[in-house]
Amino acid sequence: MTATHWGAMSAIFLASAVEWVEAFTIVLAVALSIGWARATGAAAAALGVVAALILVTGAALNVVQADIDIIRAAIGLFLLLFGLRWYVKAIRRYAGRTKLHDEAKEFAETRHKIDHAEARVAWAVAFKGVLLEGLEVWLLVVALGRSLSYGQAAGSAVAALLAVIAAGLVLRAPLTRVPENTLKFTVACALLAFGTFWSLGGLLDEARVWPLGDATLLILFALYAAAGRLSALKLRVAQPAAQGARA
């Protein structure tokens, strides 16, 4: 293969890895609600759709390119709503407004206490999140595949996916040892960052709204994390003050 081929394959691998990492974050968040089996099932279903698109690619390309911003905005708003629920609960627990249960026990029991309606919503979040990232990878494969064979382009994307899955399996065990509220707060901040990035980027011109590109996700995550911690501190301080006034 020529240097051009290696360069294109490397570009697809690295860019796809970024997309798959973002997808893994969403699957992780959903797994905390409905368990790894159903969350990965949703991810596998979305990957199946992406694989089918790569196999039959071509005719629908222009349609998806035209609608990708609408898809991004819709999923972004969905993630904002889903992440906000955990975000508020985590802040209230940090502030002592909601009882902080036994974290290890809660992590083990959460999967069994989730109701069917929420489980379906969480499954849809995982499916749509992975599908959106997969569509980005598909467009990348089709675009850069012009300088390669589609097999080489798709192979680079699959290699990136396998690398991210391997890393996720390594991280999975340590993540389960992190206190549940801390983990949910962290993932909620990530979901809110993705939701803000995708919704505004889809509704408006992404390049104009987010000139820093994907680096903006780190800034948004930091802002949500800082705001959440400060809100929890303010609520914690206000609570004893209110109790003292009643006394």
Helices and strands as residue ranges (DSSP letters): H 3-56, H 61-94, H 103-113, H 116-144, G 145-147, H 150-176, H 180-203, H 206-209, G 213-215, H 216-246
